[in-house]
Amino acid sequence: MAEVKKRIEVNIGGRTYNLAGMENPDYMEMVAKYLDNKMNELKAKSSPNIVYNESFPIILALNIADDLFKERENKVNTSTVVVKEKENNIASELTARLNDQIKETTEIKNQYKAKANDYEILLNQFETKSKEVDGLKTTIVNREDTIEKLERKIIMLQSDIDEYKVKLNDKSQYITDQNAKINSKNQELNALSKKLNEKNVALNELNQKAAERNVKLNTVNKERDDLAVKLKAANASVKALEKDVEKLTKESQVLNEDKDSLIKDVASIKDQFDTFKNSLDIDESNQLKAAFAKVKAENIELMRKVESLEIKLKRK
C-alpha cells in the first residue's frame, strides 16, 4: 500500500504555501520556518532594491548552501551516501522551491511594474481630475456666490415690491377717499348751484318788480309835474286862490317830502337788493317780500294823496 503524502500549510516570506511530502509535518514545518527565517534575515541585511530583484533568490540559495556546507562539515561521522542523498534531496527541493520563488518573484516584479505604471497613470489621471475638480469647485463657489447675490437681490426686490404694493394700496385708498370727497363736494356744489339759480330767479323777479316800481314812480313824478303846471296856471288866472295855492304849495311840499321819502325807500330797496346779491341768505326772500309790501303800501298812500290833491284842485 502506497504511503499517503502529508500536507501542511506554512508561511514563507509573508506568503502562505501548501506543502505535501512524505516527511513528518513537524519536519516540513521546521524546514519552512528555516527558509522563512533565512529570507527575513536576508531582507534585513539587504537593501530594498535587492529584495524585489532577480538576484534575491540566488543570494538566498547561496546563504542556504553556505548553511548546508557548514552543517556537512559538522557531521563528519555521518555516512557520505546518506549525506549526499539528503543533500541532493534538499538541494533538489530547495532548487525547486528557489525556482518557484524566482518565478513568483518575477511575477511579483512584473505585477509591481504593471501596478507602478497603472499607479503613474492613475496618479496623472488623479492630478488631472483634481485640477478639474478644483476648477469645478471654483466655478461652483463663484456660481454659489452669484446665486447668493441673486437671491439677496430677489429678496430686496421682493421687499421693494411689497413696499410698493402697500404704497399703491395706500394711494388707491387715498384716491378713493379723495373721489368720495370730490363726489361729496360736487353734490354740495350742485346743491349750491341749485340755490344760486333759485336766488337768480328771485333776483330777476326783484329786478322786474323794481322796474315796475320805477315806472310807477315816473308816472307819479309826471303827474306831479302836471299838477305844478296846473298850479302855476291857477295862480296866473286866479289871484284869489293864493291862499289855496299856498295851501296846495304846502301840500306840494308834503308831496315832495313824500317823494323824498319814496326816493329814500327806493334807495333803501336798492341797498337791500345789493345786500341780497352779496349775501343770498335764506331770509332774504321774506325781507324782499316785506320791502315790496312796504313800497306797495307807500305807493297806495301816495296815490291816495294825489287823488285827494286832484279833487281839491277840481273844486278850486
C-alpha positions as CSV (number, residue, x, y, z in Angstrom):
1,M,0.0,0.0,0.0
2,A,1.4,3.4,-1.1
3,E,2.2,5.8,1.6
4,V,0.0,8.9,1.7
5,K,1.6,12.3,1.3
6,K,1.4,14.5,4.3
7,R,0.1,18.1,3.7
8,I,0.8,21.1,5.7
9,E,0.2,24.9,5.4
10,V,3.3,27.0,6.0
11,N,4.2,30.7,5.9
12,I,7.3,31.7,4.0
13,G,8.2,35.3,3.2
14,G,4.8,36.6,4.2
15,R,3.0,34.2,1.8
16,T,1.1,31.0,2.6
17,Y,2.1,27.7,0.9
18,N,0.5,24.3,1.0
19,L,3.3,21.7,1.2
20,A,2.9,17.9,0.5
21,G,5.5,15.3,1.3
22,M,6.4,12.0,2.9
23,E,8.2,13.7,5.7
24,N,6.9,14.3,9.2
25,P,4.8,17.5,9.2
26,D,6.9,18.8,12.0
27,Y,10.0,18.4,9.9
28,M,8.4,20.1,6.9
29,E,7.3,22.9,9.2
30,M,10.8,23.2,10.6
31,V,12.3,23.4,7.1
32,A,9.7,26.0,6.1
33,K,10.5,28.0,9.2
34,Y,14.2,27.7,8.4
35,L,13.6,29.1,4.9
36,D,11.4,31.9,6.2
37,N,14.0,32.9,8.8
38,K,16.6,33.0,6.1
39,M,14.5,35.1,3.9
40,N,13.7,37.5,6.7
41,E,17.4,37.6,7.7
42,L,18.4,38.3,4.1
43,K,15.8,41.0,3.8
44,A,17.0,42.6,7.0
45,K,20.6,42.6,5.7
46,S,19.9,43.6,2.1
47,S,18.7,46.9,0.6
48,P,15.1,47.3,-0.6
49,N,16.2,47.2,-4.2
50,I,17.6,43.7,-3.8
51,V,14.5,42.3,-2.1
52,Y,12.5,42.5,-5.3
53,N,15.4,41.9,-7.6
54,E,16.0,38.7,-9.6
55,S,19.3,38.2,-7.7
56,F,17.5,37.8,-4.4
57,P,16.7,34.1,-4.8
58,I,20.3,33.4,-5.9
59,I,21.6,35.2,-2.8
60,L,19.1,33.3,-0.7
61,A,20.3,30.0,-2.2
62,L,23.9,30.9,-1.6
63,N,23.1,31.5,2.1
64,I,21.2,28.2,2.4
65,A,24.1,26.4,0.6
66,D,26.5,28.0,3.0
67,D,24.5,26.7,5.9
68,L,24.4,23.3,4.2
69,F,28.1,23.1,3.8
70,K,28.7,24.2,7.3
71,E,26.3,21.6,8.5
72,R,28.1,19.0,6.4
73,E,31.4,19.8,8.0
74,N,29.8,19.5,11.4
75,K,28.6,15.9,10.6
76,V,31.8,14.2,9.7
77,N,30.7,10.9,11.1
78,T,27.6,10.8,9.1
79,S,27.5,8.4,6.2
80,T,28.7,10.0,3.0
81,V,26.0,8.3,0.9
82,V,23.2,9.3,3.3
83,V,24.5,12.8,3.5
84,K,24.8,13.2,-0.3
85,E,21.4,11.7,-0.8
86,K,19.9,14.1,1.8
87,E,21.9,16.9,0.3
88,N,20.7,16.1,-3.1
89,N,17.2,15.8,-1.9
90,I,17.4,19.0,0.0
91,A,19.2,20.7,-2.9
92,S,16.6,19.5,-5.3
93,E,13.8,20.5,-3.1
94,L,15.4,23.9,-2.4
95,T,16.2,24.4,-6.1
96,A,12.6,23.7,-7.0
97,R,11.5,26.0,-4.3
98,L,14.0,28.6,-5.4
99,N,12.8,28.3,-8.9
100,D,9.3,28.7,-7.7
101,Q,10.4,31.7,-5.6
102,I,12.3,33.2,-8.6
103,K,9.2,32.6,-10.8
104,E,6.9,34.1,-8.1
105,T,9.4,37.0,-7.6
106,T,9.5,37.7,-11.3
107,E,5.7,37.6,-11.5
108,I,5.6,39.9,-8.4
109,K,8.1,42.2,-10.1
110,N,6.2,42.3,-13.3
111,Q,3.0,42.9,-11.4
112,Y,4.8,45.6,-9.4
113,K,5.9,47.3,-12.7
114,A,2.4,47.0,-14.1
115,K,0.9,48.3,-10.9
116,A,3.5,51.1,-10.9
117,N,2.6,52.0,-14.4
118,D,-1.1,51.8,-13.5
119,Y,-0.3,53.9,-10.5
120,E,1.5,56.5,-12.6
121,I,-1.4,56.6,-15.0
122,L,-3.9,56.8,-12.1
123,L,-1.8,59.4,-10.4
124,N,-1.7,61.5,-13.6
125,Q,-5.5,61.0,-14.0
126,F,-6.0,61.9,-10.4
127,E,-3.9,65.0,-10.8
128,T,-5.9,65.9,-13.9
129,K,-9.2,65.2,-12.3
130,S,-8.0,67.1,-9.1
131,K,-7.3,70.1,-11.3
132,E,-10.7,69.7,-13.0
133,V,-12.3,69.3,-9.6
134,D,-10.5,72.4,-8.3
135,G,-11.7,74.3,-11.3
136,L,-15.3,72.9,-10.8
137,K,-15.1,73.8,-7.1
138,T,-14.0,77.4,-8.0
139,T,-16.8,77.6,-10.6
140,I,-19.3,76.2,-8.1
141,V,-18.1,78.7,-5.4
142,N,-18.4,81.5,-7.9
143,R,-21.8,80.3,-9.0
144,E,-22.9,79.9,-5.4
145,D,-21.8,83.5,-4.7
146,T,-23.6,84.7,-7.8
147,I,-26.7,82.7,-6.8
148,E,-26.5,84.1,-3.2
149,K,-26.2,87.6,-4.6
150,L,-29.1,87.0,-6.9
151,E,-31.2,85.5,-4.0
152,R,-30.4,88.6,-1.9
153,K,-31.3,90.8,-4.8
154,I,-34.5,88.9,-5.3
155,I,-35.3,89.3,-1.6
156,M,-34.6,93.0,-1.8
157,L,-36.7,93.3,-4.9
158,Q,-39.5,91.4,-3.3
159,S,-39.3,93.6,-0.3
160,D,-39.4,96.7,-2.6
161,I,-42.4,95.1,-4.5
162,D,-44.2,94.5,-1.2
163,E,-43.5,98.1,-0.1
164,Y,-44.7,99.5,-3.4
165,K,-47.8,97.3,-3.2
166,V,-48.5,98.8,0.3
167,K,-47.9,102.3,-1.0
168,L,-50.1,101.5,-4.1
169,N,-52.9,100.3,-1.8
170,D,-52.5,103.4,0.3
171,K,-52.6,105.6,-2.8
172,S,-55.6,103.7,-4.1
173,Q,-57.3,104.2,-0.8
174,Y,-56.3,107.9,-0.8
175,I,-57.6,108.3,-4.3
176,T,-60.9,106.5,-3.3
177,D,-61.2,108.8,-0.3
178,Q,-60.5,111.8,-2.5
179,N,-63.0,110.7,-5.1
180,A,-65.6,110.3,-2.3
181,K,-64.8,113.8,-1.1
182,I,-64.9,115.2,-4.6
183,N,-68.3,113.5,-5.1
184,S,-69.5,115.0,-1.9
185,K,-68.2,118.4,-2.9
186,N,-69.8,118.0,-6.3
187,Q,-73.1,117.2,-4.6
188,E,-72.7,120.3,-2.4
189,L,-71.8,122.3,-5.4
190,N,-74.8,121.1,-7.3
191,A,-77.0,122.0,-4.3
192,L,-75.4,125.4,-4.1
193,S,-75.8,125.9,-7.8
194,K,-79.5,125.0,-7.4
195,K,-79.8,127.5,-4.6
196,L,-77.9,130.1,-6.7
197,N,-80.3,129.5,-9.6
198,E,-83.2,130.0,-7.2
199,K,-81.6,133.2,-6.0
200,N,-81.0,134.4,-9.5
201,V,-84.7,133.7,-10.3
202,A,-85.7,135.7,-7.2
203,L,-83.3,138.4,-8.2
204,N,-84.7,138.6,-11.6
205,E,-88.2,138.9,-10.1
206,L,-86.9,141.6,-7.8
207,N,-85.4,143.5,-10.8
208,Q,-88.7,143.2,-12.6
209,K,-90.6,144.5,-9.7
210,A,-88.1,147.3,-9.2
211,A,-88.5,148.2,-12.8
212,E,-92.3,148.3,-12.5
213,R,-92.0,150.5,-9.4
214,N,-89.7,152.9,-11.2
215,V,-92.3,153.1,-14.0
216,K,-94.9,153.9,-11.4
217,L,-92.6,156.4,-9.8
218,N,-92.0,158.1,-13.1
219,T,-95.8,158.3,-13.6
220,V,-96.2,159.9,-10.2
221,N,-93.4,162.4,-10.9
222,K,-95.1,163.2,-14.3
223,E,-98.4,163.7,-12.6
224,R,-96.7,165.9,-10.0
225,D,-95.2,168.0,-12.7
226,D,-98.6,168.3,-14.4
227,L,-100.1,169.4,-11.1
228,A,-97.3,172.0,-10.7
229,V,-98.2,173.4,-14.2
230,K,-101.9,173.5,-13.3
231,L,-101.0,175.2,-10.0
232,K,-99.0,177.8,-11.9
233,A,-101.8,178.4,-14.3
234,A,-104.3,178.7,-11.5
235,N,-102.0,181.3,-9.8
236,A,-101.8,183.3,-13.0
237,S,-105.5,183.2,-13.7
238,V,-106.9,183.5,-10.3
239,K,-105.0,185.5,-7.7
240,A,-107.8,185.0,-5.3
241,L,-106.7,181.4,-5.0
242,E,-103.4,182.4,-3.4
243,K,-104.3,181.0,-0.1
244,D,-105.4,177.8,-1.7
245,V,-102.3,177.9,-3.7
246,E,-100.2,178.4,-0.6
247,K,-102.1,175.5,0.9
248,L,-101.5,173.5,-2.2
249,T,-97.9,174.5,-2.1
250,K,-97.7,173.2,1.4
251,E,-99.4,170.1,0.3
252,S,-97.0,170.0,-2.6
253,Q,-94.1,170.3,-0.1
254,V,-95.7,167.4,1.7
255,L,-95.8,165.5,-1.5
256,N,-92.1,166.4,-2.1
257,E,-91.4,165.1,1.3
258,D,-93.3,162.0,0.4
259,K,-91.4,161.9,-2.8
260,D,-88.1,162.3,-0.9
261,S,-89.3,159.6,1.4
262,L,-90.2,157.5,-1.5
263,I,-86.8,158.1,-3.1
264,K,-85.2,157.1,0.2
265,D,-87.3,154.0,0.3
266,V,-86.2,153.2,-3.3
267,A,-82.6,153.7,-2.2
268,S,-83.2,151.5,0.8
269,I,-84.7,148.9,-1.5
270,K,-81.6,149.2,-3.7
271,D,-79.4,148.8,-0.7
272,Q,-81.4,145.8,0.3
273,F,-81.1,144.5,-3.2
274,D,-77.3,144.9,-3.2
275,T,-77.2,143.2,0.2
276,F,-79.3,140.4,-1.2
277,K,-76.9,140.0,-4.1
278,N,-73.9,139.8,-1.7
279,S,-75.3,137.6,1.0
280,L,-78.0,135.5,-0.6
281,D,-79.3,134.5,2.8
282,I,-82.2,132.2,3.3
283,D,-84.3,135.0,5.0
284,E,-83.8,137.4,2.1
285,S,-86.9,136.3,0.3
286,N,-89.0,137.2,3.3
287,Q,-87.2,140.6,3.6
288,L,-87.8,141.2,-0.1
289,K,-91.5,140.5,0.3
290,A,-91.7,142.8,3.2
291,A,-89.8,145.5,1.3
292,F,-92.2,145.2,-1.7
293,A,-95.2,145.2,0.6
294,K,-93.9,148.5,2.2
295,V,-93.3,150.0,-1.2
296,K,-96.7,148.9,-2.4
297,A,-98.3,150.5,0.7
298,E,-96.4,153.7,0.2
299,N,-97.5,153.8,-3.5
300,I,-101.1,153.3,-2.4
301,E,-100.7,156.1,0.1
302,L,-99.1,158.3,-2.5
303,M,-101.8,157.6,-5.0
304,R,-104.4,158.4,-2.4
305,K,-102.8,161.8,-1.7
306,V,-102.5,162.6,-5.4
307,E,-106.2,161.7,-5.9
308,S,-107.1,163.9,-2.9
309,L,-105.0,166.7,-4.3
310,E,-106.7,166.4,-7.7
311,I,-110.1,166.6,-6.1
312,K,-109.2,169.7,-4.3
313,L,-107.8,171.3,-7.4
314,K,-111.0,170.5,-9.3
315,R,-113.1,172.1,-6.5
316,K,-111.0,175.3,-6.8
